[in-house]
């Protein structure tokens, strides 16, 4: 069985990750997944173009925090398993950053748990993100919209 959380520099293959989750449990009737990528900052993204992004974390602390997020998702939703992969290090536009995959008997629980985990990751996971733009490097803070997304689950955050 794959670990529930992986923090890594190397890329991941979504199909392989989903196949591993499905292979471990014949009860699975639904798999929901989300993959986040590095945007370049042009259309649809406010601000200057992103030339690269660097993500940092505290080994051990980050994994423990995400494990707690998965535990909370399992308390809230009728899911079988969840897997979170988050990349760190230097990333380029179009690179994959994060993957969340959730299995359950039915799609509704998987969808909700996947969205919950992403909202939680965006605001509560201990990652530090620095974007390189034509104007130089800048650390990126959580947005008020990320806090609002988490608030719909009854969790208050004050990151923005």
LUMNUMI-522180 format. One line per field, with one value per atom (N, C-alpha, C): residue number from 1; residue in three letters; x, y, z. Coordinates in Angstrom, 1 decimal, decimal comma. Layout:
BEGIN
pos <- (NUM / ...)
code <- (ala / ...)
xx <- (X / ...)
yy <- (Y / ...)
zz <- (Z / ...)
This chain:
BEGIN
pos <- (1 / 1 / 1 / 2 / 2 / 2 / 3 / 3 / 3 / 4 / 4 / 4 / 5 / 5 / 5 / 6 / 6 / 6 / 7 / 7 / 7 / 8 / 8 / 8 / 9 / 9 / 9 / 10 / 10 / 10 / 11 / 11 / 11 / 12 / 12 / 12 / 13 / 13 / 13 / 14 / 14 / 14 / 15 / 15 / 15 / 16 / 16 / 16 / 17 / 17 / 17 / 18 / 18 / 18 / 19 / 19 / 19 / 20 / 20 / 20 / 21 / 21 / 21 / 22 / 22 / 22 / 23 / 23 / 23 / 24 / 24 / 24 / 25 / 25 / 25 / 26 / 26 / 26 / 27 / 27 / 27 / 28 / 28 / 28 / 29 / 29 / 29 / 30 / 30 / 30 / 31 / 31 / 31 / 32 / 32 / 32 / 33 / 33 / 33 / 34 / 34 / 34 / 35 / 35 / 35 / 36 / 36 / 36 / 37 / 37 / 37 / 38 / 38 / 38 / 39 / 39 / 39 / 40 / 40 / 40 / 41 / 41 / 41 / 42 / 42 / 42 / 43 / 43 / 43 / 44 / 44 / 44 / 45 / 45 / 45 / 46 / 46 / 46 / 47 / 47 / 47 / 48 / 48 / 48 / 49 / 49 / 49 / 50 / 50 / 50 / 51 / 51 / 51 / 52 / 52 / 52 / 53 / 53 / 53 / 54 / 54 / 54 / 55 / 55 / 55 / 56 / 56 / 56 / 57 / 57 / 57 / 58 / 58 / 58 / 59 / 59 / 59 / 60 / 60 / 60 / 61 / 61 / 61 / 62 / 62 / 62 / 63 / 63 / 63 / 64 / 64 / 64 / 65 / 65 / 65 / 66 / 66 / 66 / 67 / 67 / 67 / 68 / 68 / 68 / 69 / 69 / 69 / 70 / 70 / 70 / 71 / 71 / 71 / 72 / 72 / 72 / 73 / 73 / 73 / 74 / 74 / 74 / 75 / 75 / 75 / 76 / 76 / 76 / 77 / 77 / 77 / 78 / 78 / 78 / 79 / 79 / 79 / 80 / 80 / 80 / 81 / 81 / 81 / 82 / 82 / 82 / 83 / 83 / 83 / 84 / 84 / 84 / 85 / 85 / 85 / 86 / 86 / 86 / 87 / 87 / 87 / 88 / 88 / 88 / 89 / 89 / 89 / 90 / 90 / 90 / 91 / 91 / 91 / 92 / 92 / 92 / 93 / 93 / 93 / 94 / 94 / 94 / 95 / 95 / 95 / 96 / 96 / 96 / 97 / 97 / 97 / 98 / 98 / 98 / 99 / 99 / 99 / 100 / 100 / 100 / 101 / 101 / 101 / 102 / 102 / 102 / 103 / 103 / 103 / 104 / 104 / 104 / 105 / 105 / 105 / 106 / 106 / 106 / 107 / 107 / 107 / 108 / 108 / 108 / 109 / 109 / 109 / 110 / 110 / 110 / 111 / 111 / 111 / 112 / 112 / 112 / 113 / 113 / 113 / 114 / 114 / 114 / 115 / 115 / 115 / 116 / 116 / 116 / 117 / 117 / 117 / 118 / 118 / 118 / 119 / 119 / 119 / 120 / 120 / 120 / 121 / 121 / 121 / 122 / 122 / 122 / 123 / 123 / 123 / 124 / 124 / 124 / 125 / 125 / 125 / 126 / 126 / 126 / 127 / 127 / 127 / 128 / 128 / 128 / 129 / 129 / 129 / 130 / 130 / 130 / 131 / 131 / 131 / 132 / 132 / 132 / 133 / 133 / 133 / 134 / 134 / 134 / 135 / 135 / 135 / 136 / 136 / 136 / 137 / 137 / 137 / 138 / 138 / 138 / 139 / 139 / 139 / 140 / 140 / 140 / 141 / 141 / 141 / 142 / 142 / 142 / 143 / 143 / 143 / 144 / 144 / 144 / 145 / 145 / 145 / 146 / 146 / 146 / 147 / 147 / 147 / 148 / 148 / 148 / 149 / 149 / 149 / 150 / 150 / 150 / 151 / 151 / 151 / 152 / 152 / 152 / 153 / 153 / 153 / 154 / 154 / 154 / 155 / 155 / 155 / 156 / 156 / 156 / 157 / 157 / 157 / 158 / 158 / 158 / 159 / 159 / 159 / 160 / 160 / 160)
code <- (unk / unk / unk / unk / unk / unk / unk / unk / unk / unk / unk / unk / unk / unk / unk / unk / unk / unk / unk / unk / unk / unk / unk / unk / unk / unk / unk / unk / unk / unk / unk / unk / unk / unk / unk / unk / unk / unk / unk / unk / unk / unk / unk / unk / unk / unk / unk / unk / unk / unk / unk / unk / unk / unk / unk / unk / unk / unk / unk / unk / unk / unk / unk / unk / unk / unk / unk / unk / unk / unk / unk / unk / unk / unk / unk / unk / unk / unk / unk / unk / unk / unk / unk / unk / unk / unk / unk / unk / unk / unk / unk / unk / unk / unk / unk / unk / unk / unk / unk / unk / unk / unk / unk / unk / unk / unk / unk / unk / unk / unk / unk / unk / unk / unk / unk / unk / unk / unk / unk / unk / unk / unk / unk / unk / unk / unk / unk / unk / unk / unk / unk / unk / unk / unk / unk / unk / unk / unk / unk / unk / unk / unk / unk / unk / unk / unk / unk / unk / unk / unk / unk / unk / unk / unk / unk / unk / unk / unk / unk / unk / unk / unk / unk / unk / unk / unk / unk / unk / unk / unk / unk / unk / unk / unk / unk / unk / unk / unk / unk / unk / unk / unk / unk / unk / unk / unk / unk / unk / unk / unk / unk / unk / unk / unk / unk / unk / unk / unk / unk / unk / unk / unk / unk / unk / unk / unk / unk / unk / unk / unk / unk / unk / unk / unk / unk / unk / unk / unk / unk / unk / unk / unk / unk / unk / unk / unk / unk / unk / unk / unk / unk / unk / unk / unk / unk / unk / unk / unk / unk / unk / unk / unk / unk / unk / unk / unk / unk / unk / unk / unk / unk / unk / unk / unk / unk / unk / unk / unk / unk / unk / unk / unk / unk / unk / unk / unk / unk / unk / unk / unk / unk / unk / unk / unk / unk / unk / unk / unk / unk / unk / unk / unk / unk / unk / unk / unk / unk / unk / unk / unk / unk / unk / unk / unk / unk / unk / unk / unk / unk / unk / unk / unk / unk / unk / unk / unk / unk / unk / unk / unk / unk / unk / unk / unk / unk / unk / unk / unk / unk / unk / unk / unk / unk / unk / unk / unk / unk / unk / unk / unk / unk / unk / unk / unk / unk / unk / unk / unk / unk / unk / unk / unk / unk / unk / unk / unk / unk / unk / unk / unk / unk / unk / unk / unk / unk / unk / unk / unk / unk / unk / unk / unk / unk / unk / unk / unk / unk / unk / unk / unk / unk / unk / unk / unk / unk / unk / unk / unk / unk / unk / unk / unk / unk / unk / unk / unk / unk / unk / unk / unk / unk / unk / unk / unk / unk / unk / unk / unk / unk / unk / unk / unk / unk / unk / unk / unk / unk / unk / unk / unk / unk / unk / unk / unk / unk / unk / unk / unk / unk / unk / unk / unk / unk / unk / unk / unk / unk / unk / unk / unk / unk / unk / unk / unk / unk / unk / unk / unk / unk / unk / unk / unk / unk / unk / unk / unk / unk / unk / unk / unk / unk / unk / unk / unk / unk / unk / unk / unk / unk / unk / unk / unk / unk / unk / unk / unk / unk / unk / unk / unk / unk / unk / unk / unk / unk / unk / unk / unk / unk / unk)
xx <- (0,8 / 0,0 / 0,9 / 0,6 / 1,5 / 1,2 / 2,2 / 2,1 / 0,9 / 0,3 / -0,8 / -0,2 / 1,0 / 1,6 / 3,0 / 3,3 / 4,7 / 5,0 / 6,1 / 6,7 / 8,0 / 8,0 / 9,1 / 9,5 / 10,7 / 11,1 / 10,8 / 10,7 / 10,4 / 8,9 / 8,7 / 7,3 / 6,6 / 5,3 / 4,5 / 3,6 / 3,1 / 2,3 / 0,9 / -0,1 / -1,4 / -2,0 / -1,9 / -2,5 / -1,9 / -0,6 / 0,0 / -0,5 / -0,6 / -1,1 / -2,5 / -3,4 / -4,8 / -4,9 / -4,1 / -4,1 / -3,6 / -2,7 / -2,2 / -3,3 / -4,0 / -5,1 / -6,3 / -6,6 / -7,7 / -7,3 / -6,0 / -5,6 / -5,6 / -5,6 / -5,5 / -6,9 / -8,0 / -9,3 / -10,4 / -10,9 / -11,9 / -13,3 / -13,5 / -14,7 / -14,8 / -13,7 / -13,7 / -14,6 / -15,6 / -16,5 / -16,2 / -15,4 / -15,2 / -13,8 / -13,2 / -11,9 / -12,0 / -11,7 / -11,6 / -10,2 / -9,7 / -8,4 / -8,3 / -7,3 / -7,0 / -5,5 / -5,1 / -3,7 / -3,5 / -2,7 / -2,4 / -1,1 / -1,0 / 0,2 / 0,7 / 1,9 / 2,5 / 1,9 / 1,2 / 0,8 / 1,9 / 1,8 / 2,9 / 2,5 / 1,3 / 0,9 / 0,2 / 0,1 / -0,6 / -2,1 / -2,8 / -4,3 / -4,9 / -5,8 / -6,5 / -5,8 / -4,6 / -3,8 / -3,3 / -3,6 / -3,3 / -1,8 / -1,2 / 0,2 / 1,1 / 2,4 / 3,4 / 3,6 / 4,1 / 4,4 / 5,3 / 5,0 / 5,8 / 6,9 / 8,1 / 9,2 / 9,6 / 9,5 / 9,7 / 9,1 / 9,0 / 8,4 / 9,3 / 9,6 / 10,3 / 9,5 / 9,4 / 8,6 / 9,5 / 9,3 / 10,1 / 9,2 / 9,7 / 8,9 / 9,8 / 9,2 / 10,0 / 9,7 / 10,7 / 10,5 / 10,1 / 9,1 / 8,6 / 7,3 / 7,5 / 6,3 / 5,3 / 5,7 / 4,8 / 4,0 / 4,7 / 4,0 / 3,0 / 3,4 / 2,5 / 1,2 / 1,4 / 0,3 / -0,7 / -0,2 / -1,0 / -1,7 / -1,0 / -1,6 / -2,8 / -2,7 / -3,8 / -5,0 / -4,7 / -5,7 / -6,5 / -5,7 / -6,4 / -7,2 / -6,7 / -7,5 / -8,8 / -8,8 / -10,0 / -10,9 / -10,4 / -11,2 / -11,9 / -11,2 / -11,8 / -12,9 / -12,8 / -13,8 / -15,1 / -14,9 / -16,0 / -16,7 / -16,0 / -16,6 / -16,4 / -17,3 / -17,3 / -16,3 / -15,0 / -14,0 / -13,2 / -12,6 / -11,7 / -10,3 / -9,8 / -8,3 / -8,1 / -7,0 / -6,6 / -5,1 / -4,6 / -3,2 / -2,9 / -1,9 / -1,5 / 0,0 / 0,3 / 1,7 / 1,9 / 2,9 / 3,2 / 4,7 / 5,0 / 6,4 / 7,0 / 8,3 / 9,1 / 10,3 / 11,0 / 12,1 / 11,7 / 12,6 / 12,4 / 11,5 / 10,4 / 9,4 / 9,3 / 8,9 / 8,7 / 7,3 / 6,8 / 5,5 / 5,1 / 3,9 / 3,3 / 3,7 / 4,7 / 5,1 / 3,9 / 3,7 / 2,8 / 3,3 / 2,4 / 2,9 / 2,3 / 1,0 / 0,3 / -0,7 / -0,9 / -1,9 / -2,7 / -4,0 / -4,8 / -5,7 / -5,8 / -6,6 / -7,4 / -8,7 / -9,5 / -10,4 / -10,5 / -11,4 / -12,5 / -13,7 / -14,9 / -15,8 / -16,9 / -17,9 / -18,6 / -18,8 / -19,6 / -18,9 / -19,2 / -18,5 / -18,6 / -19,8 / -20,1 / -19,1 / -18,9 / -18,0 / -16,5 / -16,1 / -14,8 / -14,6 / -15,6 / -15,5 / -15,4 / -16,2 / -16,2 / -14,9 / -14,4 / -13,2 / -12,0 / -12,0 / -10,9 / -10,9 / -12,0 / -12,1 / -11,7 / -12,2 / -11,8 / -10,3 / -9,7 / -8,2 / -7,5 / -7,9 / -7,2 / -7,4 / -8,6 / -8,8 / -8,0 / -7,9 / -7,0 / -5,6 / -5,1 / -3,7 / -3,3 / -4,2 / -3,9 / -3,7 / -4,3 / -4,3 / -3,5 / -3,5 / -2,9 / -1,6 / -1,3 / -0,1 / 1,1 / 2,1 / 3,3 / 4,3 / 3,9 / 4,8 / 5,1 / 6,2 / 6,6 / 6,9 / 6,2 / 6,3 / 6,9 / 7,9 / 8,6 / 8,5 / 7,9 / 7,8 / 8,9 / 9,5 / 10,4 / 9,6 / 9,6 / 8,9 / 10,0 / 9,6 / 10,5 / 10,9 / 10,1 / 10,4 / 11,2 / 11,5 / 12,3 / 11,6 / 12,2 / 11,6 / 10,7 / 9,6 / 8,7 / 8,0 / 7,9 / 7,2 / 5,7 / 5,0 / 3,6 / 2,8 / 1,9 / 1,0 / -0,3 / -1,0 / -2,3 / -3,2 / -4,2 / -5,1 / -6,4 / -7,1 / -8,4 / -9,4 / -9,3 / -10,2 / -9,9 / -8,6 / -8,3 / -8,9 / -8,8 / -9,4 / -10,9 / -11,5 / -13,0 / -13,4 / -12,6 / -12,8 / -12,8 / -11,9 / -11,8 / -12,9 / -13,4 / -14,4 / -15,7 / -15,9 / -17,2 / -17,3 / -16,1 / -16,0 / -16,1 / -16,3 / -16,5 / -15,1 / -14,1 / -12,7 / -12,3 / -12,0 / -11,5 / -10,0 / -9,6 / -8,2 / -8,0 / -6,8 / -6,6 / -5,2 / -5,0 / -3,7 / -3,5 / -4,5 / -4,4 / -4,3)
yy <- (-1,2 / 0,0 / 1,2 / 2,2 / 3,4 / 4,3 / 5,0 / 5,9 / 6,9 / 7,5 / 8,4 / 9,8 / 10,1 / 11,4 / 11,2 / 12,0 / 12,0 / 13,4 / 13,9 / 15,2 / 14,8 / 15,3 / 14,9 / 16,0 / 15,9 / 16,8 / 16,2 / 14,9 / 14,3 / 14,4 / 14,4 / 14,4 / 13,1 / 13,1 / 11,9 / 11,6 / 10,4 / 10,0 / 9,7 / 10,5 / 10,4 / 9,0 / 8,5 / 7,2 / 6,1 / 6,1 / 5,1 / 5,2 / 6,5 / 6,7 / 6,2 / 6,5 / 6,0 / 4,5 / 3,9 / 2,5 / 1,8 / 2,4 / 1,8 / 1,9 / 3,0 / 3,2 / 2,2 / 2,0 / 1,1 / -0,4 / -0,7 / -2,0 / -2,5 / -1,6 / -2,1 / -2,3 / -2,0 / -2,1 / -2,4 / -3,6 / -3,9 / -3,3 / -2,6 / -1,9 / -0,6 / -0,1 / 1,2 / 1,3 / 2,2 / 2,5 / 3,9 / 4,7 / 6,0 / 6,5 / 7,2 / 7,8 / 9,3 / 10,2 / 11,6 / 12,1 / 12,8 / 13,3 / 14,8 / 15,5 / 16,8 / 16,9 / 17,6 / 17,9 / 19,4 / 20,0 / 21,5 / 21,6 / 22,7 / 22,9 / 24,4 / 24,6 / 26,0 / 26,8 / 27,9 / 28,8 / 29,8 / 30,3 / 31,2 / 32,7 / 32,9 / 34,3 / 35,1 / 34,5 / 35,3 / 35,2 / 34,8 / 34,9 / 34,2 / 34,9 / 34,4 / 34,4 / 34,8 / 34,9 / 36,3 / 36,9 / 38,3 / 38,3 / 39,5 / 39,7 / 39,4 / 39,6 / 39,3 / 37,9 / 37,6 / 36,2 / 35,5 / 34,2 / 33,5 / 32,7 / 33,0 / 32,3 / 31,0 / 30,9 / 29,7 / 29,8 / 28,7 / 28,7 / 27,8 / 28,2 / 27,3 / 27,1 / 25,8 / 25,4 / 24,8 / 25,3 / 24,8 / 24,2 / 23,3 / 22,8 / 22,3 / 22,0 / 21,4 / 19,9 / 19,1 / 17,6 / 17,1 / 16,2 / 15,6 / 16,4 / 17,7 / 18,5 / 18,6 / 18,7 / 18,9 / 17,6 / 16,5 / 15,2 / 15,0 / 15,3 / 15,1 / 16,0 / 17,2 / 18,1 / 17,6 / 17,1 / 16,5 / 15,2 / 14,4 / 13,2 / 13,6 / 14,6 / 15,1 / 15,6 / 16,2 / 16,6 / 15,4 / 14,4 / 13,2 / 12,5 / 12,5 / 11,9 / 12,7 / 14,0 / 14,8 / 14,6 / 14,4 / 14,1 / 12,7 / 11,8 / 10,5 / 10,5 / 11,5 / 11,7 / 12,3 / 13,2 / 14,0 / 13,3 / 12,4 / 11,9 / 10,3 / 9,7 / 8,2 / 7,8 / 7,9 / 7,5 / 6,3 / 5,7 / 4,5 / 4,9 / 5,7 / 6,1 / 7,4 / 8,0 / 9,3 / 9,2 / 9,9 / 10,0 / 11,4 / 12,1 / 13,4 / 13,4 / 13,9 / 14,1 / 15,6 / 16,1 / 17,6 / 17,7 / 18,4 / 18,5 / 19,8 / 19,7 / 20,8 / 21,0 / 22,1 / 22,4 / 23,4 / 23,5 / 24,4 / 23,8 / 24,6 / 24,1 / 25,2 / 24,7 / 25,6 / 25,7 / 26,7 / 26,8 / 25,4 / 25,0 / 23,7 / 22,5 / 22,6 / 21,5 / 21,2 / 19,9 / 19,5 / 19,8 / 20,4 / 20,7 / 19,7 / 19,4 / 18,7 / 17,7 / 16,6 / 15,7 / 15,2 / 15,2 / 14,7 / 13,6 / 12,4 / 11,4 / 10,7 / 10,5 / 10,0 / 8,9 / 7,8 / 6,7 / 6,5 / 6,1 / 5,8 / 4,9 / 4,6 / 3,7 / 4,5 / 5,8 / 6,6 / 8,0 / 8,6 / 9,8 / 11,0 / 11,1 / 12,3 / 12,5 / 11,4 / 11,5 / 11,8 / 11,2 / 11,4 / 12,8 / 13,4 / 14,8 / 15,7 / 15,5 / 16,4 / 16,3 / 15,1 / 14,9 / 15,5 / 15,3 / 15,8 / 17,4 / 18,0 / 19,5 / 19,9 / 19,2 / 19,6 / 19,5 / 18,5 / 18,3 / 19,4 / 19,8 / 20,9 / 22,2 / 22,5 / 23,7 / 23,8 / 22,7 / 22,6 / 22,8 / 22,1 / 22,2 / 23,6 / 24,3 / 25,7 / 26,7 / 26,4 / 27,3 / 26,9 / 25,5 / 25,0 / 24,2 / 23,7 / 22,9 / 23,8 / 23,4 / 24,2 / 24,2 / 24,9 / 25,1 / 26,6 / 26,9 / 28,3 / 28,3 / 29,3 / 29,4 / 30,7 / 30,6 / 31,8 / 31,8 / 32,9 / 33,0 / 33,9 / 33,5 / 34,3 / 34,9 / 36,3 / 37,0 / 37,9 / 38,6 / 39,5 / 40,7 / 40,9 / 42,0 / 41,5 / 40,2 / 39,6 / 38,5 / 38,1 / 37,0 / 37,6 / 36,9 / 37,3 / 36,1 / 36,1 / 35,1 / 35,3 / 34,2 / 34,2 / 33,8 / 34,7 / 34,4 / 33,8 / 33,1 / 32,6 / 33,8 / 33,6 / 34,6 / 34,5 / 35,7 / 35,7 / 34,7 / 34,5 / 33,5 / 32,1 / 31,8 / 30,5 / 30,3 / 31,3 / 31,2 / 31,1 / 31,8 / 31,7 / 30,2 / 29,6 / 28,3 / 27,3 / 27,5 / 26,6 / 26,9 / 28,1 / 28,5 / 27,8 / 27,4 / 26,7 / 25,3 / 24,8 / 23,5 / 23,7 / 25,0 / 25,3 / 25,4 / 25,7 / 25,9 / 27,4 / 28,1 / 29,5 / 29,5 / 30,3 / 30,5 / 32,0 / 32,5 / 33,9 / 34,0 / 33,6 / 33,6 / 34,8 / 35,5 / 36,5 / 37,9)
zz <- (0,0 / 0,0 / 0,0 / -0,9 / -0,9 / 0,3 / 0,7 / 1,8 / 1,5 / 2,5 / 2,3 / 1,9 / 2,3 / 2,0 / 1,5 / 0,4 / -0,1 / -0,5 / 0,1 / -0,2 / -1,0 / -2,2 / -3,1 / -4,1 / -4,7 / -5,7 / -7,1 / -7,2 / -8,5 / -8,9 / -10,2 / -10,7 / -10,4 / -10,6 / -10,3 / -11,5 / -11,6 / -12,7 / -12,1 / -12,5 / -11,9 / -12,2 / -13,4 / -13,7 / -12,8 / -12,5 / -11,7 / -10,2 / -9,8 / -8,4 / -8,2 / -9,2 / -9,1 / -9,1 / -10,0 / -10,2 / -8,9 / -8,2 / -6,9 / -5,8 / -5,8 / -4,8 / -5,1 / -6,4 / -6,7 / -6,5 / -6,8 / -6,6 / -5,2 / -4,2 / -2,8 / -2,2 / -2,9 / -2,3 / -3,3 / -3,3 / -4,3 / -4,1 / -2,9 / -2,6 / -3,4 / -3,9 / -4,5 / -5,7 / -5,7 / -6,8 / -7,4 / -6,7 / -7,2 / -6,8 / -7,7 / -7,4 / -7,9 / -7,1 / -7,5 / -7,3 / -8,3 / -8,1 / -8,6 / -8,1 / -8,4 / -8,6 / -9,7 / -9,9 / -10,1 / -9,3 / -9,4 / -10,2 / -11,0 / -11,8 / -11,6 / -12,0 / -11,9 / -13,1 / -12,8 / -13,9 / -14,2 / -15,4 / -15,8 / -15,5 / -15,0 / -14,7 / -15,8 / -16,9 / -18,0 / -17,9 / -18,9 / -18,9 / -17,7 / -17,0 / -15,9 / -14,6 / -14,6 / -13,3 / -13,1 / -12,0 / -11,7 / -11,5 / -11,8 / -11,5 / -12,7 / -12,5 / -13,5 / -13,9 / -15,0 / -15,4 / -14,3 / -14,0 / -13,1 / -14,0 / -13,7 / -14,5 / -13,9 / -12,5 / -11,8 / -10,4 / -9,7 / -8,4 / -7,5 / -6,3 / -5,4 / -4,2 / -3,8 / -2,6 / -1,6 / -0,3 / 0,8 / 1,8 / 2,7 / 3,8 / 4,9 / 6,0 / 7,1 / 7,1 / 6,7 / 6,7 / 8,0 / 8,0 / 9,2 / 9,6 / 9,8 / 10,2 / 9,1 / 7,9 / 6,8 / 6,6 / 6,6 / 6,4 / 7,6 / 8,8 / 9,9 / 9,8 / 9,4 / 9,2 / 8,1 / 7,0 / 6,0 / 6,4 / 7,1 / 7,7 / 8,5 / 9,3 / 10,1 / 9,3 / 8,1 / 7,2 / 6,7 / 6,3 / 5,8 / 6,9 / 8,1 / 9,2 / 9,3 / 9,2 / 9,3 / 8,2 / 7,0 / 5,8 / 6,0 / 6,6 / 6,9 / 8,0 / 8,9 / 9,9 / 9,3 / 8,3 / 7,8 / 6,6 / 5,9 / 4,7 / 4,7 / 4,0 / 3,9 / 2,8 / 3,1 / 2,1 / 2,5 / 1,6 / 1,9 / 2,1 / 1,1 / 1,2 / 0,5 / 0,9 / 0,3 / 0,1 / -0,9 / -1,2 / -1,6 / -1,0 / -1,3 / -1,6 / -2,8 / -3,2 / -3,4 / -2,8 / -2,9 / -3,3 / -4,3 / -4,8 / -4,1 / -3,9 / -3,3 / -4,3 / -4,0 / -4,9 / -6,0 / -7,0 / -8,1 / -9,1 / -9,4 / -10,4 / -11,5 / -12,7 / -13,9 / -14,2 / -15,0 / -15,5 / -16,2 / -15,9 / -16,4 / -15,6 / -14,7 / -13,9 / -12,9 / -12,6 / -11,6 / -10,2 / -9,3 / -8,0 / -7,0 / -7,1 / -6,0 / -6,7 / -6,0 / -6,4 / -5,1 / -5,2 / -4,2 / -4,9 / -4,4 / -4,9 / -3,7 / -3,9 / -2,8 / -3,4 / -2,7 / -3,1 / -2,1 / -2,7 / -1,9 / -2,6 / -2,1 / -2,7 / -3,8 / -3,6 / -4,5 / -4,7 / -5,9 / -6,3 / -5,4 / -4,8 / -4,0 / -2,8 / -2,1 / -1,0 / -1,4 / -2,6 / -3,1 / -3,5 / -4,2 / -4,7 / -3,5 / -2,5 / -1,3 / -0,6 / -0,3 / 0,4 / -0,4 / -1,7 / -2,5 / -2,4 / -2,5 / -2,4 / -1,0 / 0,0 / 1,4 / 1,5 / 1,1 / 1,3 / 0,5 / -0,7 / -1,4 / -0,7 / -0,2 / 0,5 / 1,7 / 2,4 / 3,6 / 3,3 / 2,3 / 1,8 / 1,5 / 0,8 / 0,3 / 1,5 / 2,6 / 3,7 / 5,0 / 5,2 / 6,5 / 6,4 / 5,2 / 5,1 / 5,2 / 5,9 / 6,1 / 4,9 / 3,9 / 2,7 / 2,6 / 2,0 / 1,7 / 0,3 / -0,4 / -1,9 / -2,3 / -3,1 / -3,6 / -5,2 / -5,8 / -7,2 / -7,8 / -8,9 / -9,6 / -10,7 / -10,8 / -11,9 / -12,5 / -13,6 / -14,2 / -13,3 / -12,3 / -11,3 / -10,1 / -10,1 / -9,0 / -8,3 / -7,2 / -6,4 / -5,3 / -5,1 / -4,0 / -3,3 / -2,0 / -1,2 / -1,4 / -1,5 / -1,8 / -0,5 / -0,1 / 1,0 / 0,6 / 1,5 / 1,2 / 0,9 / 0,1 / -0,3 / 0,6 / 0,7 / 1,4 / 0,8 / -0,5 / -1,2 / -0,8 / -0,4 / 0,1 / 1,5 / 2,3 / 3,6 / 3,5 / 2,6 / 2,4 / 2,0 / 1,1 / 0,7 / 1,9 / 2,8 / 3,9 / 4,9 / 5,0 / 5,9 / 5,6 / 4,3 / 4,0 / 4,6 / 5,1 / 5,8 / 7,3 / 7,7 / 9,2 / 9,9 / 9,1 / 9,6 / 9,4 / 10,4 / 10,3 / 10,1 / 9,2 / 9,0 / 8,8 / 9,1 / 9,0 / 8,4 / 7,1 / 6,5 / 5,6 / 5,2 / 4,2 / 4,9)
